[in-house]
Amino acid sequence: MKLVQIGAFAVALMMSSLVMAAGGGDRTFARMMAANDRVMALNVAKEQARDPVVVNEKKDEKSKDL
């Protein structure tokens, strides 16, 4: 009886691991992360190509404090 319970537990454990691996969720997540990495790299390249913003620290008489 004990051997049958251990065998049933082992079969259930193997089946659950096979079912979880065949879902395809890992591949979908990997594709999503790769697409995100590409978009972030393009965004960084676009930001670096942009002209730098010059901030004028001087305040003249006409400017108002907020």
C-alpha positions as CSV (number, residue, x, y, z in Angstrom):
1,M,0.0,0.0,0.0
2,K,2.8,2.4,0.9
3,L,4.6,1.6,-2.4
4,V,1.4,2.4,-4.4
5,Q,1.0,5.8,-2.6
6,I,4.6,6.7,-3.3
7,G,4.2,5.7,-6.9
8,A,1.0,7.7,-7.3
9,F,2.7,10.7,-5.7
10,A,5.7,10.4,-8.1
11,V,3.4,10.1,-11.1
12,A,1.4,13.1,-10.0
13,L,4.6,15.2,-9.5
14,M,5.9,14.3,-12.9
15,M,2.6,15.0,-14.7
16,S,2.3,18.4,-13.0
17,S,5.8,19.4,-14.1
18,L,5.1,18.4,-17.7
19,V,1.8,20.2,-17.8
20,M,3.3,23.4,-16.4
21,A,6.3,23.3,-18.9
22,A,4.0,22.9,-22.0
23,G,1.9,25.9,-21.3
24,G,4.1,28.3,-23.3
25,G,3.9,31.1,-20.8
26,D,7.7,31.1,-20.4
27,R,8.2,31.7,-24.1
28,T,5.6,34.4,-24.2
29,F,7.2,36.1,-21.2
30,A,10.6,35.9,-22.8
31,R,9.3,37.4,-26.1
32,M,7.7,40.2,-24.1
33,M,10.9,41.0,-22.2
34,A,12.9,40.9,-25.4
35,A,10.5,43.4,-27.1
36,N,10.7,45.6,-24.0
37,D,14.5,45.6,-24.1
38,R,14.5,46.6,-27.8
39,V,12.0,49.4,-27.1
40,M,14.0,50.7,-24.2
41,A,17.2,50.7,-26.2
42,L,15.5,52.6,-29.0
43,N,14.2,55.1,-26.5
44,V,17.6,55.7,-25.0
45,A,19.1,56.2,-28.5
46,K,16.4,58.7,-29.3
47,E,16.9,60.6,-26.1
48,Q,20.7,60.8,-26.6
49,A,20.2,62.1,-30.2
50,R,18.1,64.9,-29.0
51,D,19.7,68.4,-28.4
52,P,20.4,69.1,-24.8
53,V,18.1,71.5,-23.0
54,V,19.9,74.7,-21.8
55,V,18.6,76.1,-18.5
56,N,19.3,79.7,-17.8
57,E,19.9,80.2,-14.1
58,K,19.7,84.0,-14.2
59,K,16.5,85.7,-13.3
60,D,15.7,89.1,-14.7
61,E,13.3,91.7,-13.3
62,K,10.5,90.6,-15.5
63,S,10.4,87.0,-14.5
64,K,8.1,86.1,-11.6
65,D,8.6,83.5,-8.9
66,L,6.0,80.8,-8.8
